[in-house]
Amino acid sequence: MILAGYIRREILMTCLVVTGVLAVILLGGRLMLYLGYAAEGRLIASLVFKMVLFRSPEFLQMILPLGFFIGILLTLGRMSVERELAVIEGAGMSLLWIGRRLIWVCLGLMAIVSSLCLYLGPLGVDKTDQVFQKQAERADFETLAPGRFHPIKSGEGVIYVNQLDSSGHQMENLFVAEFQGKENASVVVAGSGKRQMFSDDGDEFLQLRQGKRFDFTADTAEARVIEFEGYRAKIADRELEVQNTRTKGASTLDLLDDKSSKATAELHWRLGLPLLIPNVALLALALCKVNPRQGRFLRLFPAIMIYLVYLGLAMVLKSQIEKKGVHLVGALWGLHATVAAIGFFAVLRSDGRLRFKQKKQLESSNS
């Protein structure tokens, strides 16, 4: 039907625009965060945009339902202000009629959200964890910046380089400090150094030239000083296999096998996210009618607050399942069912059907 196609097209176009704007805002914030990490030396600058790409599915699975919600509100709100909705209702087509024409749109968006929350989102989190974990496990020469102290060996040492060439291999005027527990420490000062790998397993070494090594112990106030022309220092062991232990980045199949409360909470959280689409559609249909004099944006802010409260309650229940056990899983699904029921009856009330039925019941009881 031409009218149904027109409504679907307008809603989807508005949904795409709103989702795009929200994605730019949120991913822009994440980009600034990773740029800060790169400036601090915690992340290679060339990986910043890749990290944002990895995290984008996790954001989109939350943004898309909100974009759909706002898309319905703005589209039908405009039609209400311009009295198109009144003409449609005058022709015998109610809000429920519009809702039925949005079923296929809802199913399509639910499929997209399902792919994001069940596969792409966890995969992106896992990839992000692997990048950060590898950054922490290696010598971090790629993130080394001249004129700045840089931690090595998981915080058990620090390195300072005054000058560094563009390749990141040749260094000038180095300072390397290593700590062995709380009692012993060694400091190496060298005029130049070069990054090298000698062993097959990829261990990192630093080949130093023209310097001194100072060894300090807690039982003496004097340091042992060793001058050298050449000195090789092992900086870190590179571990190629990285296992992700975070539940958020675990695959959905792994969560099915894991019976812990955290895994159960994450699993049911993911399974419930696609239900946001039909639930927000019902809420939007119930809230879309506005007074033409008040404008179509009148109910936009309250509607967004309703969505945030809904999402916030779901997050709270997820957190409670993680802390108190799997017996609260029913409460999470009960929340989705409650919102769906409220939305459905609110649409009926907005259509005037409940008032009509109540009036008939009162008339029959009086007679």
Number of C-alpha atoms within 10 A of each C-alpha: 6 7 11 13 12 10 17 18 14 15 23 17 14 20 24 15 14 20 22 15 14 18 19 13 12 14 18 13 13 18 19 13 14 21 19 15 16 19 14 16 21 20 23 21 17 10 14 19 13 14 21 20 15 18 21 20 22 19 16 23 24 19 20 24 27 22 26 29 29 27 24 27 29 22 21 26 29 20 21 21 19 14 14 14 20 16 13 17 14 10 9 9 14 19 21 17 13 17 18 12 17 20 13 12 19 23 15 13 18 21 12 15 29 20 15 24 25 21 18 21 27 24 22 21 23 23 18 19 19 16 17 14 15 16 19 18 18 21 26 22 18 17 19 23 20 17 11 13 17 22 21 21 18 12 11 13 18 17 21 21 22 16 16 20 10 8 8 16 14 16 24 19 18 21 20 21 19 20 16 11 8 8 10 13 18 18 19 21 20 24 17 21 23 16 18 17 13 9 9 6 11 15 17 20 19 20 18 25 20 15 20 19 20 16 16 18 15 10 8 7 7 11 14 10 14 11 14 13 11 14 17 14 14 14 21 18 15 16 13 11 8 13 10 16 10 13 20 19 20 21 17 21 11 12 19 12 10 14 12 13 21 22 23 22 26 21 24 17 20 22 15 17 21 25 20 25 22 24 23 26 26 24 25 29 25 22 21 28 23 19 12 14 7 10 14 22 14 14 18 18 11 12 19 15 11 14 21 13 12 16 17 12 14 20 15 12 21 24 16 20 24 19 12 11 15 18 10 17 19 12 15 22 17 12 17 18 14 13 17 20 15 15 22 19 16 19 24 18 14 19 19 12 14 15 13 12 11 11 12 12 12 11 10 9 8 7 6
